[in-house]
Amino acid sequence: MKKLLSVFTLLFAFSFVFAAESNSAPDKADTDWTPFQICFFPQFPMASYNSTVYGIKSGWPMCSGIGSVTGLEVSWLYSGTANIRGIQGSWIANNNDNMDGLQASWIFNRNTEVFYGFQASCILNMAGDLTGVQAGGLNIADGITGLQPGLLGNITGKMNGCQLGLFNVADEMNGFQASAVNVAGESSGFQLGFVNVAKKGVFQFGLVNVIEDGWLPFLPFFNFSF
């Protein structure tokens, strides 16, 4: 127990030392960063709120802020720095605005603006405009270019690529949907499932195929519209 307390105290001290060094020369932008930062709660220590980290930022149990991390942000419960290039991970939840890399947790991932890379969780993923892979129980994105496999399903605005799950929903689909139920608005591609619904511009293979603006609004087994 004493050894654990000693390690914890050292980490706490180092986090303040690095923060102090990174802000010791405010007139030199290239020195206004730290290679290592320990956080305990949002804005504690205060230097973590708008810090620039090239290295490791770690939450015991949480970290967040409006700054950036290039490298690794990892926490026990929650990692929430706004801009990440590298890896963002925690056991429970992650959150950022802009991401280039890998975001992974057991429960929940959220990105609000732009994501390049891989987003993965067992329960729920949410993203803004994602290019790459979004994989989890339920995946939700404003738009995705790439692959969206969901154990339960996928919901997106504009999809360029492939959706796989128990149900798929896309306002605009360019690519391929495969699930029990597929729903798309304006489309250019293929739907494979028990029930397929689209507005127009799609090839459908399934038991029930509905194309709102198609030559034939409903056909079993196969339907298409250009």
C-alpha positions as CSV (number, residue, x, y, z in Angstrom):
1,M,0.0,0.0,0.0
2,K,2.8,2.4,0.9
3,K,4.5,1.7,-2.5
4,L,1.3,2.4,-4.3
5,L,0.9,5.7,-2.5
6,S,4.5,6.6,-3.3
7,V,4.0,5.9,-7.0
8,F,0.7,7.9,-7.0
9,T,2.4,10.9,-5.3
10,L,5.3,10.8,-7.8
11,L,2.9,10.8,-10.7
12,F,1.0,13.7,-9.2
13,A,4.2,15.7,-8.7
14,F,5.5,15.0,-12.2
15,S,2.3,16.1,-13.8
16,F,2.7,19.6,-12.2
17,V,6.4,19.7,-13.0
18,F,5.8,19.1,-16.7
19,A,2.9,21.5,-16.8
20,A,5.0,24.2,-15.2
21,E,7.9,23.6,-17.6
22,S,5.6,23.7,-20.6
23,N,4.3,27.1,-19.6
24,S,7.5,28.6,-18.4
25,A,8.3,30.3,-21.7
26,P,5.0,31.6,-23.1
27,D,6.7,33.6,-25.8
28,K,8.0,30.5,-27.5
29,A,5.3,28.5,-29.0
30,D,7.5,25.5,-29.7
31,T,8.1,25.0,-25.9
32,D,4.5,25.3,-24.9
33,W,3.8,21.6,-24.6
34,T,4.4,18.7,-22.3
35,P,5.4,15.0,-22.9
36,F,3.5,13.7,-20.0
37,Q,0.4,14.7,-18.0
38,I,-1.6,13.1,-15.2
39,C,-5.2,14.3,-14.6
40,F,-7.6,13.4,-11.9
41,F,-10.9,15.1,-12.9
42,P,-11.9,17.6,-15.6
43,Q,-9.8,20.8,-15.2
44,F,-7.9,19.3,-12.3
45,P,-5.1,20.1,-12.5
46,M,-6.1,23.3,-14.2
47,A,-3.2,23.1,-16.6
48,S,-4.7,20.1,-18.3
49,Y,-7.7,22.1,-19.6
50,N,-6.0,23.7,-22.6
51,S,-2.7,21.7,-22.6
52,T,-0.8,20.5,-25.6
53,V,0.6,17.0,-25.0
54,Y,3.2,15.2,-27.3
55,G,3.4,11.9,-25.5
56,I,1.0,10.5,-22.9
57,K,-2.0,12.1,-21.1
58,S,-3.6,9.8,-18.5
59,G,-6.7,10.1,-16.4
60,W,-6.8,8.7,-12.8
61,P,-9.7,8.3,-13.3
62,M,-10.6,11.0,-15.8
63,C,-9.1,13.6,-18.1
64,S,-10.5,16.1,-20.6
65,G,-9.9,19.6,-22.0
66,I,-10.0,21.8,-25.1
67,G,-6.3,21.2,-25.9
68,S,-4.7,18.4,-27.9
69,V,-2.9,15.1,-27.5
70,T,-0.5,13.7,-30.1
71,G,0.3,10.2,-28.9
72,L,-1.7,8.4,-26.3
73,E,-4.6,9.5,-24.0
74,V,-5.7,6.7,-21.7
75,S,-7.9,6.8,-18.6
76,W,-9.6,4.4,-16.2
77,L,-13.1,5.9,-16.6
78,Y,-13.2,8.8,-19.2
79,S,-10.9,10.4,-21.8
80,G,-12.2,13.6,-23.2
81,T,-9.6,15.9,-24.8
82,A,-10.9,17.7,-27.8
83,N,-8.2,17.0,-30.4
84,I,-6.5,13.7,-30.7
85,R,-3.8,12.4,-33.1
86,G,-3.0,8.8,-32.0
87,I,-4.9,6.7,-29.5
88,Q,-7.7,7.6,-27.1
89,G,-8.9,4.9,-24.8
90,S,-10.6,4.2,-21.5
91,W,-12.7,1.4,-19.9
92,I,-16.0,3.4,-19.9
93,A,-16.2,6.4,-22.3
94,N,-14.2,8.6,-24.7
95,N,-15.1,11.9,-26.2
96,N,-13.4,14.3,-28.7
97,D,-14.1,16.9,-31.4
98,N,-11.4,15.9,-33.9
99,M,-9.7,12.5,-34.1
100,D,-7.0,11.0,-36.3
101,G,-6.3,7.5,-35.1
102,L,-7.9,4.9,-32.8
103,Q,-10.7,5.5,-30.3
104,A,-11.6,2.5,-28.2
105,S,-13.7,1.7,-25.0
106,W,-15.9,-1.0,-23.7
107,I,-19.1,1.2,-23.4
108,F,-19.2,4.5,-25.3
109,N,-17.3,6.6,-27.9
110,R,-18.2,10.0,-29.1
111,N,-16.7,12.3,-31.8
112,T,-18.5,15.6,-32.6
113,E,-16.8,16.9,-35.7
114,V,-14.3,15.0,-37.9
115,F,-12.9,11.5,-37.4
116,Y,-10.2,9.7,-39.5
117,G,-9.4,6.2,-38.4
118,F,-11.0,3.5,-36.3
119,Q,-13.8,3.9,-33.7
120,A,-14.6,0.8,-31.7
121,S,-16.8,-0.1,-28.6
122,C,-19.0,-2.9,-27.4
123,I,-22.1,-0.7,-26.9
124,L,-22.4,2.7,-28.7
125,N,-20.3,4.7,-31.1
126,M,-21.2,8.3,-32.2
127,A,-19.3,10.4,-34.7
128,G,-19.5,13.4,-36.9
129,D,-18.0,13.0,-40.3
130,L,-16.0,9.7,-40.2
131,T,-13.6,8.3,-42.7
132,G,-12.5,4.8,-41.8
133,V,-14.2,2.1,-39.7
134,Q,-16.9,2.5,-37.0
135,A,-17.5,-0.8,-35.2
136,G,-19.6,-1.5,-32.2
137,G,-23.0,-2.6,-30.9
138,L,-24.8,0.5,-32.3
139,N,-23.1,2.9,-34.6
140,I,-24.4,6.5,-35.3
141,A,-22.6,9.0,-37.6
142,D,-23.5,12.2,-39.4
143,G,-21.6,10.7,-42.4
144,I,-19.3,7.9,-43.1
145,T,-16.9,7.0,-45.8
146,G,-15.7,3.4,-45.2
147,L,-17.0,0.5,-43.2
148,Q,-19.8,0.6,-40.6
149,P,-20.3,-2.9,-38.9
150,G,-22.8,-2.9,-36.0
151,L,-23.8,-5.9,-33.9
152,L,-27.3,-4.3,-33.6
153,G,-27.3,-1.7,-36.3
154,N,-26.1,1.4,-38.0
155,I,-27.6,4.9,-38.5
156,T,-25.9,7.5,-40.7
157,G,-26.7,10.6,-42.7
158,K,-24.6,10.1,-45.8
159,M,-22.9,6.7,-46.3
160,N,-20.2,6.0,-48.9
161,G,-19.1,2.4,-48.4
162,C,-20.6,-0.5,-46.5
163,Q,-23.1,-1.0,-43.6
164,L,-23.4,-4.4,-41.9
165,G,-25.8,-5.1,-39.0
166,L,-29.2,-6.2,-37.9
167,F,-30.6,-3.0,-39.3
168,N,-29.1,-0.2,-41.4
169,V,-30.4,3.3,-42.0
170,A,-28.8,5.9,-44.3
171,D,-30.3,9.2,-45.5
172,E,-28.1,8.9,-48.6
173,M,-26.4,5.6,-49.5
174,N,-23.6,5.1,-52.0
175,G,-22.4,1.5,-51.7
176,F,-23.8,-1.6,-50.0
177,Q,-26.1,-2.4,-47.1
178,A,-26.5,-5.9,-45.7
179,S,-28.8,-6.6,-42.8
180,A,-32.3,-7.9,-41.8
181,V,-33.7,-4.5,-42.5
182,N,-32.2,-1.9,-44.8
183,V,-33.5,1.7,-45.2
184,A,-32.1,4.3,-47.5
185,G,-33.1,7.6,-49.1
186,E,-31.3,8.7,-52.3
187,S,-29.2,5.7,-53.2
188,S,-26.6,4.3,-55.6
189,G,-25.7,0.8,-54.8
190,F,-27.1,-2.5,-53.4
191,Q,-29.3,-3.6,-50.5
192,L,-29.3,-7.2,-49.3
193,G,-31.7,-8.2,-46.5
194,F,-35.1,-9.6,-45.6
195,V,-36.7,-6.1,-45.9
196,N,-35.2,-3.4,-48.2
197,V,-36.6,0.1,-48.5
198,A,-35.2,2.9,-50.6
199,K,-36.4,6.0,-52.4
200,K,-34.7,5.4,-55.8
201,G,-31.5,4.4,-57.5
202,V,-30.8,1.0,-56.0
203,F,-30.6,-2.8,-56.6
204,Q,-32.4,-4.8,-53.9
205,F,-32.3,-8.5,-53.1
206,G,-34.6,-9.8,-50.3
207,L,-38.0,-11.0,-49.4
208,V,-39.6,-7.5,-49.4
209,N,-38.2,-4.9,-51.7
210,V,-39.7,-1.4,-51.7
211,I,-38.5,1.5,-53.9
212,E,-40.6,4.6,-53.4
213,D,-39.9,6.2,-56.8
214,G,-39.3,2.9,-58.7
215,W,-41.0,1.6,-61.7
216,L,-42.6,-1.0,-59.5
217,P,-42.9,0.2,-55.9
218,F,-42.9,-3.3,-54.5
219,L,-41.5,-6.7,-55.6
220,P,-40.5,-9.8,-53.8
221,F,-37.0,-11.2,-54.1
222,F,-35.6,-8.6,-56.4
223,N,-36.2,-4.9,-57.3
224,F,-34.2,-2.1,-59.0
225,S,-34.4,1.5,-60.0
226,F,-32.0,3.8,-61.8
